[in-house]
Amino acid sequence: MTLSAVPEIIARVEGRVGRLTLNRPKALHSLTTPMCLALSAALLAWREDPAVELVLIDHAGERGFCAGGDIRMMAEAGRSDPDAGAAFFLAEYRMNALLQAYPKPICAVMDGVTMGGGVGLSVYARYRVATERTLFAMPETGIGLFPDVGMGWVLSRLPGEMGTWMALAGAQLKAADCLHLNLCTHHVESGKVEALKALLVVAPDGAAKTLARFSSDPGPAPLAGKQKALDGYFEHATVEDIVAALKAGSSWAQEQATILAAKSPTSMKVALRELRQAREKPSFADEIALEYRLACRIIASPDFQEGVRAVVVDKDNAPRWTPGRLEDVTEARLDALFAPFDDRPEWSPL
């Protein structure tokens, strides 16, 4: 039974499994407003349906799970149609909140690129399957955005300052590190994924045992044993102090300083404040509400427009940030981005 008329989302019930397949492979399954609405509609339909015991989220094709939101669309909305941008983030973040509180088990297969909005589709699932092709990241500071889809909540709750490093540097993790940080729950070889999904459809009540049977060791996690050193660099209260510590540190630390030098100064300061505040947020919904404010405002900013130009349009990977220096990003600018709306409704859940 197919529930969705949106071709980019194939939503159907197979046996006792509600199955959601991302079907926009040429765009690496980048999310649009209709896709988010279709995903939410299916999740709502199955939430109280006793015939659906498990939800399975996967993707068509070989190129990757989901590269994030459609940033070309976001940039266009930021230039000419702020309401369209707000509509996208409202739909996406409502979907994220729905996934985060979903009462039934969800299995997300994070095979290949899993970034930005793709992380928001998978990280809240009970079962999160990585493969040797998984590349997990929140790379938003490199395009003038910030870690969203509720990831302020998730990253701020990783051990120590691991989430701070991931947010500022846009660090890309493979399966072993995802397992180490519990960002995935299982590692399955990509060649066995189709057999895994077929068995989950046949016997969703045995999902935990099936996943354990298909799982394999991805090898040692490069991040294992690095927590103390990483915390020492990223525990500081300002991005300026973090950068100074990195520049005076190990060769790895100096590499991170070089990486941060290419990121948007405004985005890094937004991300750091976001994560520090998220530790004190009383609920996931409070975090999403803040991220909605930030997203609606930032897509119209010069840095996001420039980031999309440099990475997606011209592909010269040489963005010219405004302002270009950390010390020129004022607290007043950050206060304005984080403030409650006075010109549009706040975020609300479904």
N, C-alpha and C positions, 0 to 999 in steps of 0.2 A: 504494500500500500504506500503510494507516494503522497506526501503531504505538501511538498513544496513545488510551486510553479516556477521558481527562480532557477534557471539552468546552472548557475554557479554553485548551488547547493542541492545535493541529492539527498532528500530526507525520506526515509521509508522504514517500515517495520519488517524485519526478517526474523521469523520465529518469534522469540520473546525478547528480541533486541531492537531497540530504536537506533537506527544507523544514520549518521550524518557524515556525508562525504563532501569535502571541499572540491569543487570542480572548476577551477579557474587556473589551469596549469601554466598557461603562457605568462601569467602575471604572478607566478609562484603563490597562487591562491590568496593574493592580497585582498583584504576584506573591504567591502563597500557597505553602504547603508542597507540596501536590499538584502545582502547576504546576512548581515547581523539580525535583521528583522526575521528572516526566514529561519535562522538557527534558533532564535528565541521562540518563535511560534511552535516549532517542533518540540522543543524542550518543555514548553508549557502544556502542549497536548499530551505529552507522555508522563508528565509529573504525577498525575493522579490516575493514570491508566494501569489497572492491575495486570494487563496483558504484557506490559513492558517491564522487564526486570533489570535490564542493563542498557546503558547508552554507549554506543561505540562511535568515536570521532576519528576519522581518517581522511586521506586525501587521494585524489586520482592522479595518475601519472607518476613519474620518477623524480621530479625536480625538487621536491621538498614539501614539508607539511604546510607551512604558512609563513611568508616573509613579513607579515604585519598588516597594518592598514594601508589603504591605497593612498600613498602620500602625494601623488600627483593631484588626485581629487581634493585632498585636504588643502594643498597649496592654492589651488584654483579657488576653493571656497574662501580661504583666508584673504585672497585678493579682491574677490567680487561678490561673495555670497556667504556672509558670516552665519546666516541661519542654516544653510546647508551643512556647514561645518559642525555647528552645534547639534544638528539632527543626527549626523554620523556618530558623534561622541556619545550622545544620549542613548542611541541604539546599541552601540558597542558596549558601553559601560553597564547598561541594564543587562545585557547578555552576560557580562563578566560576573555581575552580582548574582544572577540567576544560577550560573555554574557554581559559584563559590558556596552557595547555600543549598545546592540541589540534594533532594532527599534520597535519590537512587544512585547506585554506583555508576560511575562513568569511567570508561577506558579510552584514553587518548593515545594515539600512535604517532609519536613525534619523530617520524623517519625523515631525516634530512633537515633542511633549514627550518628552525623554529625560533622566530624572532618577533619582538614587539607584540602585535595582536595575536600572533600564533602562540606566544607564551600565554597570553590571556585566555586562549581557547583550551589550553592543555594543563596548565599548572594547578588548576583547582580540581582536576579529576582525581578520583580515588586511586586509579591505576594509571601510571604515566610511563609509557614504554618508549625507551630510547633505543637507537640502533647505532652501529658503527658509523653511520652517515649523519647522525644528529649533530647539529650545530646550534647551540642554545645561546641566545644573547638578547639583551635590551640595549640596542645601539643608538638610542635616541639623541644622546648628547652630540653625536657626530652630524646630525641633521638639524640642529637648533630646536629640538623638541625636549622631552624629558621622559623618564620611565613612567609609563602610565598603565592602563588596563588593570589597576589595582596592585601594581608591582611595588609601589611605595610601601604597602602593607607587607608584601612577601619578602622583599629584599631587606627591609629593616629588621626582619625577624630571623634572618640567617645568622649563623654563629659570628660573634664579634663584628668586625667591619667588612666581612666578605661582601655583603650587599652594597656597601658604600663603594668599594672598588669596582664591582660589576656595573653599578649605575654610572659612575663618573667615567670609567674607561671604556664602557661598552664591551666588556670582556666576553670573548666567545668560548664557551665550554663544550667539551665533548662528553660522551656518555659516562666515562669513569668519574669525572668531576661532578656531573649532574647527580649520579648515584651518591657520591660522597656528601653532597649538600642536600640530599633528599628532594632535589628538583625533578628527578624521575624516580620511579619505584622499581623498574625492571630494565634490564638490557637484553634485547633479543636480536639475533643476527637478522639483517634485512632479508636474507633469502628465506627466512622462516616466518616472516610476518604474515603472508597470505594464509599459510596453514594455521597460524595462531588465530587470526580473525575468523576463519571458517569454523574452528572448534568453539570459539566464544559464542558464535551465533547458534551453534547446535546445543551448547550446554552453558548458558550464561550463569546458572546458579553455581557452577564450578569454576568461575573465573579465576579466583585466587590460586587454586591448584593448577589450572591450565597455565597461567602465567609463570608460576614457579617452575613448572616442567619445561617451558620453552626458554627460560632465562639462562644466560651464560655470563661468565666473568669478563668484563670489558678490559681488565688489566688494572694496574695501579693508577690511582688518581694523582695527577701532577700537583694538585693543591694540598694533598695530604701532608701534614707536618709544617705547612707554611702559615698557619693561622696566627701565631704569635707575632711573627715578623710583619705580616700584612696589617695586623691590628695597630702595630706601632706607627705605621705610616699613615693610616687612614682614620685614626681616632681623633684627629684634631678638629677644632670647631669651625675652621674656615677652609675654603679651597686653597687660598694662598698658603696657609700653614701646611696643608697636605702636600702641595707642590714643593715647598721648601724642604720638607722632610724627605720626599722622594729624591730630590736632586742631591741631597747629602748622603743618600743611602747606598745600597748595594747596586750591582749592575742591573739586576732585575728592576729595582726601584727606579733607577735612572731611565730605564726603558719605559716604565709607566709614566714618568714625568714627560717624556717625549710624546707619548700617546695623548696625554691630557692636553699638551700644548696645541694639538690640532682640533680640539673640541671647542664648542661654543662656550665662551666664558659665562654667558647668562644661563645657558642650559645646565652647566655644572653647578652653579650656585643655586639654581632652582632645585636641582636633584638633591643636593646636600641638605637644604632646608626641608624638602619634602620628606626625606628618609628620617631625619632627626625628629620631625614632628610626628611622623607616622608611628614611631615607637610609643607615643602617648595617646594615640587615637583610641577611643573606646570601642569602635566597631569598624568593620570593613566598609560599611556604607558611608561612614564619615570620611574615610580615605578616598573613596570613589567620588564623593561630592566635591572634595577639594581638587582632585585631578580633573574633574569636569570644568571647573573654573579656569584652571591653568591651561587646559587644552584649548578651550574656546578663545582664550586671549592670545595664546602663543602662536597659533596658526596664522594670525595676521601680522606677526612680528617680522622685522627684517631678517633675523637670523634663520627662521624656519624657511622663509622664501629663498634665502641664499643657500641654505643647506640642501634643499630640494634641487635648486639649479645646479649646484656643484656635484651632487651625487647621482641624480636621476636624469636631469635634462642635458646639461653639457658634459657631465661625467669627467670633469677635469680634477675632481677631488681636491680643489683648492678654494674652499670657501673663505670669504672675507667677512668676518664676524663684526657686528656692530652692537656694543663696543668690542674692540679687539683685545682689551686687557681686563684681567680679573678685577683689578683695583678700580676700574671705571664702572663696574656693575654695582649700583648703589643699593643700599637697604630700602630706600624709598621705591625704587623700581620693583624690587622683590615684593615689598608690601602691597603694591598695586596689583601685581599678578595674583597674589594669594587672597586678596580681599573678597568678601562676599559680593555677589552681583547686585547692582542697582539698576540694570538695564535688561535683564532677562531672568526667567525662572531658574531656580537652583535645580540641580540634578535630583531626580526622584526614581525609586525602583519601580519595576513592573508591578 
